[in-house]
C-alpha cells in the first residue's frame, strides 16, 4: 500500500541513531513521526554486516544506550548478532514498531520554501514533515574501489558488508582486499577453512590485543538485581576512554608507549622478521583507528596465508595484480574497503533552500553546526553528522548527546510556533552561515595538533581535500556540553506567509523566490 501523509518528524534509518531518535521523540511526547528504513528490519550496520567474525570493538556495556541498559551481555565485546538483537529489543521495549516503515528507501528530500516543510519521496510513497532527522549513519554505504579489469574476474566478488553466505569457502583461494576493522575479523574467521588466503595490505594497521572474555553468570545476576552496578561499569569504561583523549588530541608523542605494546603483541605471534616488518606501521598509533584482535596476527602467520604489502591494482581473469607487481590467483575476492564516510550518498538526494543539494553545499567538505544542522537546510537534523566521530570510544555517547540537542531543538521550535498566531502557517530554524563557519573553524583549529592530523597517515577520517571532517577533537563530555541546548542566536528564524507565493519548479534549475522572512534571534 502506497502511503502519503504529513508527520511532525520523519526519521531516516533504524540503526542506533534512528532508534535512539525515535525513543527520544516518544519520551518528549512526540508520537506523530515515522522511521523510514530501506531494509526489512532494524539494526543499521549490525543488520548489514554479517561477515564471519563480525563483532563490536567497543565494550558491550558502553556500546548500548544509557536509557536501555542490558544486564545480560554474554561477553565483554559482543558479536554482531547480539548487537542486532539488542536493537530489536529497544524497538519493542519503547514502542517503536508502529512508527517503522520498512522497505521505504528515501529517494528525495526536498525543502518546500512556501509551506516550510520537507517533501520526502520514498520507494513506497510520499511524506511531508516539519522536521527531518537523518540517521543513516556513516557505515551504511559500502565503498568498492574501481579496480581495472575487475569485471573480467570469473569468480565471486563481494564487499564485507554484503557477505554471500550461500558461497562455501572451503578449499577455495580467497583474496581479502583491505586491512581495516572488518578485514581483521574476517581473516582469522575464514583462514582455517580456505585453501589459500591472500591479504592485500596497502597500509598496515596498529593492532592491540582484544581483551574479550565471557561475562560470568554472577556478574549478569548482579547487574540484573542491582542496575546501579551496570551503570557503574559503563561509567568506568567511559572514563578510561576519556583519559585516553588527552594523548590523542593534545599529546600524540605520549602514544609511543602504546606503540611498544602493540609491537610486543605482534612479535609474540609473528616470528618471521620479514612478515613482521611488513606488518609494522610507519605512522603514529591512533592516526588510523586502533584495531583490536588477539587472533589476526596468529592467522597471518599460518602457512596457508600470504600478505601482499601492496594494494590491488588490476585484475586479469582470475589473476590479481598488486601495485608492486605481485601476481595472485584467486577464486573469490572480498573487499574489506570500508564505506562512503566523507561523501555520504544521501547528500545527493537532499535539496535545500534555492534548490541546492547537500552534496553541492558540501562540495568543499562536510560542515555542520555542532555536527547536527547545516546552513540552507532548515529543520534538517543529522545524527552522527560532520565531526562527531570518535577514534577511541563509543559512538552511542555522541548519539545520546545529539538526542539532547534534538529534543531542545524541537522544544524551542514548538515555543516559536506557539508564539506565532496571527494566521502564520509555519516556523523553521535555519543554521546561520556565520555560526556554521565559526563552529567549524573552532573544530579545525583544535584538530591541528591531534594524532589524526599529525600522525603521518592517510585515513578514512580525511576527505579528498585532506581535511578531517569525521572526528570530534575532544572528549565525549565536552561534546555533550556543547550540545546540551540550542542557542537560537546561531539560527535564523524563518516564518511562512510573509512574502509572495514563491511557487517554482526546482527541477527546472530555476531558483525559487523567497517565500518567507528570516529573523535572527539575539
C-alpha positions, -999 to +999 in steps of 0.1 A: +000+000+000+014+034-010+014+058+019+011+096+017+008+117+049+022+146+069+041+139+101+058+162+126+091+143+122+105+119+096+135+099+108+157+082+082+174+050+093+167+025+121+202+018+135+214+032+168+209+068+157+174+063+142+160+042+170+176+065+196+159+094+179+126+076+179+128+067+216+137+103+224+107+116+204+083+094+223+099+104+256+094+141+246+057+134+240+060+134+202+042+105+186+035+119+152+066+105+134+078+078+111+111+059+109+119+053+072+141+022+067+152+010+033+158-026+046+133-050+060+143-048+097+160-026+122+197-028+130+217-005+107+253-016+104+246-045+127+219-058+103+240-053+072+274-066+084+271-104+089+305-114+078+323-142+097+338-130+129+318-097+129+318-082+164+319-048+181+353-033+191+338-013+219+328-030+252+292-040+253+282-021+284+294+011+268+281+003+233+245+005+244+220+032+254+222+046+289+184+046+289+182+009+278+208-010+299+213-046+291+224-067+321+228-099+301+256-092+276+273-126+272+308-112+265+327-081+272+328-075+234+296-086+218+292-103+184+271-089+156+240-110+164+238-097+200+241-060+189+214-066+164+191-084+189+197-055+213+183-030+188+153-053+181+146-053+219+149-015+220+123-012+192+099-035+212+105-021+247+100+015+237+070+010+214+088+020+182+073-007+159+041+012+149+063+041+136+086+019+115+082+019+077+103-009+063+115-010+026+109+027+024+141+038+007+144+076+007+148+087-029+145+125-025+141+150+004+131+185-009+125+216+012+093+235+004+101+271+008+065+282+008+050+257+032+082+254+053+083+217+054+101+188+038+088+167+010+101+132+014+098+108-015+103+071-007+102+039-028+067+032-013+050+066-010+055+102-001+055+121+031+057+157+042+074+165+075+081+196+096+114+182+106+137+155+091+162+136+112+189+119+091+203+089+109+215+068+081+250+065+097+284+067+082+288+029+079+258+022+056+270+025+020+299+002+011+328+016-008+343-007-035+374+007-053+374+010-091+399-017-099+407-020-137+396-054-151+376-064-120+347-072-144+368-100-160+371-119-128+353-152-132+348-159-095+327-143-068+333-107-057+315-090-028+320-064-001+323-075+035+290-057+043+272-077+016+286-111+026+275-140+004+265-167+029+255-191+002+290-193-011+311-221+005+347-210+010+362-244+020+390-253-003+389-220-023+416-195-029+404-163-013+418-127-016+408-102+011+414-066+000+420-042+028+432-044+064+406-024+084+383-032+112+362-057+091+392-075+075+410-082+107+379-101+119+373-119+086+408-131+082+411-153+113+375-165+109+379-179+074+416-188+075+411-224+088+387-234+060+402-218+029+429-235+008+448-202+003+442-168+018+459-137+004+456-104+022+462-072+001+475-047+026+480-012+013+488+002+048+493-020+079+471-012+109+481-009+145+465-039+163+462-043+201+451-074+219+413-078+223+407-085+260+375-103+254+360-128+278+327-143+288+307-123+313+300-146+342+266-157+354+273-140+387+281-107+370+249-108+350+228-117+380+244-087+399+236-063+370+201-076+368+194-074+406+212-041+411+211-020+379+234+006+395+263-019+391+258-020+354+257+018+352+289+020+373+305-005+349+295+016+319+308+048+336+341+032+344+346+022+308+337+057+296+362+073+320+390+051+309+384+062+273+381+099+283+415+097+298+430+085+265+417+115+247+444+138+260+471+117+242+450+116+210+442+153+209+469+171+227+500+149+233+504+124+205+540+119+214+528+100+245+514+073+223+549+058+218+544+037+249+512+022+233+531+015+201+556-005+221+527-027+235+513-031+200+547-042+186+551-067+215+517-081+207+528-086+171+562-101+180+545-127+202+526-141+172+547-133+142+582-148+143+591-142+106+611-109+107+602-101+070+565-105+077+568-086+110+585-057+091+557-057+065+531-056+093+547-027+112+531+007+106+553+037+098+528+062+113+519+071+149+494+048+165+459+063+167+463+082+134+441+054+119+416+036+141+434+013+165+421-022+159+416-049+185+423-086+178+441-114+195+437-137+165+446-116+135+484-119+138+484-156+145+462-161+114+486-142+092+515-164+105+497-196+093+513-214+063+482-210+041+482-172+044+501-147+023+504-110+030+509-088-001+522-055+012+506-035-016+472-026-028+452-044-055+460-026-088+445-047-116+426-079-124+430-101-155+407-130-153+414-150-122+448-133-117+451-104-093+480-079-097+492-058-068+507-024-072+542-038-065+538-064-093+529-094-072+506-118-090+480-139-071+455-165-084+421-164-066+386-179-068+369-153-045+376-116-038+363-100-006+366-062-003+370-050+032+374-015+020+351+005+042+323+028+035+314+062+020+320+083+050+330+118+039+309+116+007+276+102+021+254+092-009+222+106+007+236+141+003+228+139-034+192+134-025+187+162-001+176+195-017+175+226+005+169+263+001+173+276-035+174+240-049+209+234-036+217+198-027+235+189+004+262+174-018+266+208-036+267+226-003+294+202+009+315+202-024+345+216-004+339+193+025+312+184+051+303+211+076+276+212+102+267+233+132+276+212+163+276+182+140+238+183+138+224+210+114+235+226+082+231+261+067+205+263+040+187+232+052+161+243+077+147+218+102+171+192+089+190+174+116+218+149+115+227+122+139+264+114+136+269+143+113+302+160+104+329+159+131+310+137+155+331+105+150+353+090+176+387+073+174+387+058+209+353+055+224+316+046+219+295+065+193+265+059+215+278+086+238+278+110+209+244+099+197+229+105+231+244+140+232+228+148+198+195+134+210+196+160+238+202+187+211+173+173+190+149+174+220+158+210+228+156+220+191+121+206+188+111+222+221+123+257+210+107+252+176+074+244+193+077+275+215+082+297+185+052+282+168+030+288+198+042+324+199+032+330+163-005+330+159-018+358+136-025+332+109+010+324+100+014+289+087+048+276+100+081+284+115+115+269+108+151+272+121+180+275+097+216+274+109+233+307+102+263+305+078+284+326+102+276+302+131+285+271+110+317+288+099+326+298+135+319+263+148+340+246+121+369+270+124+370+261+161+368+224+154+396+225+127+418+247+149+416+220+176+422+193+151+456+207+140+475+191+169+456+158+171+471+125+162+446+122+134+461+152+116+497+149+127+503+111+129+516+108+094+489+086+078+461+089+053+429+076+068+392+075+061+388+103+086+401+127+059+381+139+029+395+143-006+410+177+004+428+162+033+405+178+058+393+159+088+355+162+086+348+130+105+364+130+140+354+151+171+387+165+185+377+163+222+361+143+249+325+130+247+318+150+278+329+182+260+306+173+231+277+167+254+282+201+270+283+217+235+250+201+225+231+204+258+209+233+244+202+251+212+214+286+210+188+305+189+214+332+182+230+306+159+199+303+138+177+323+115+140+320+123+120+316+091+084+325+091+060+314+064+034+336+046+053+369+048+063+372+011+049+361-022+037+327-034+073+316-042+060+288-064+086+273-087+099+240-101+134+234-087+140+205-111+140+231-140+170+247-125+151+279-115+158+294-081+126+297-061+115+331-050+119+338-013+086+328+003+094+336+038+112+361+060+142+354+081+148+368+116+179+363+137+171+358+174+196+376+197 
